[in-house]
Amino acid sequence: MLRVTIELVPFGVESQAKVLGRIGIINDGSGSLAVGNYDVSLSDEECYTSDGKATTWRKVKLKGFRRRAFGPYHILLAALLAAIPPNERP
């Protein structure tokens, strides 16, 4: 599993850091050594229950990622592109 946490750190003061969102990229076990398939989940600061547990804002599948050809930034990009449709991108 890969987990990416996005934080806002006002003026670089770590003690004031606030989590804005998290991305989870989880291998679903259905791929091969060369190609992976993943469950992708996105949550943001508004997606927490009263007990502080994250809930999912968006969940998608990422299929056919060539993991031996690309690195962690590539899978992050592919996950974001799979999760955010073109009409919701800046």
N, C-alpha and C positions, 0 to 999 in steps of 0.2 A: 504494500500500500504506500502510495505517496500522499502526503498531506502538505498543502500550501496554505499558510496563514498570512492574511493581508492585515497589516496594522497601520494605524495612524499614530505617529510619534510627534506630538506637537513640539516644535522648536528643538527637536532632537532629545527631549527629556524622556528617558526610558520609563521613569516612574509614572508618567502620564499616558503611556501607550494604551491604545484602545483597539481591540480586534474589530475590523470592519467586515471580514468575511473569511471563509475557509473553503478550500476545494479538496475533495478526496478523490483519488484515482486508485481504484481497487481492481487488481487482476481477477477476472472471473473464472480462471482456470480452464477455459475452453480453447485457448490458442495453442501455439507450438513454441519451440525455442526461438524461432525467428519472428513470429507474428503473434502479437498479444491482443486480447479483447478485454475491455475494461468497463466497469461500472463507474460513472462519474457523478459526483454529487456536489452541489454548490449550496452554501448557506451564507447568510449575512447577519449583521448585527440585529436585525429585526426578527430573526428566525430562531429565537430562543424561548423555551418554555419558562414558566415561573421558577422552576428549580435549576435553571441555568443550562439545560441540555439543548444542544443545537438541533434544530429541525431542518429538513431539506427544503430549499427554495426551488431547486431544479435538479432533476435526476435524468441522466441519459446513458446510452451505451456508446462506447467508442470501440469500433471493430476494425480489425485489420491493421493495427499500428505495427510498423516494422521496427521493433525494439532494438534490433542489432544494428540498424542503420542510423538511428537517431538517439539523441540524449534526452535528459529530463526537461529541458526547456521546450523541446519539440513536442513531447507528450503533453506538457501543460498547454501549449498553444493549440494542439489538436483537440484536447478536452474542452477548452474554452470555445473553440469554433463549433464543436459538436453541441455544446450546451446553450449557446447564445445564437439564435437565428439572425440572419442578415438584417432583418427589419428592426432588430433591437440593438444593433451595433452603432457606435458613434460615427 
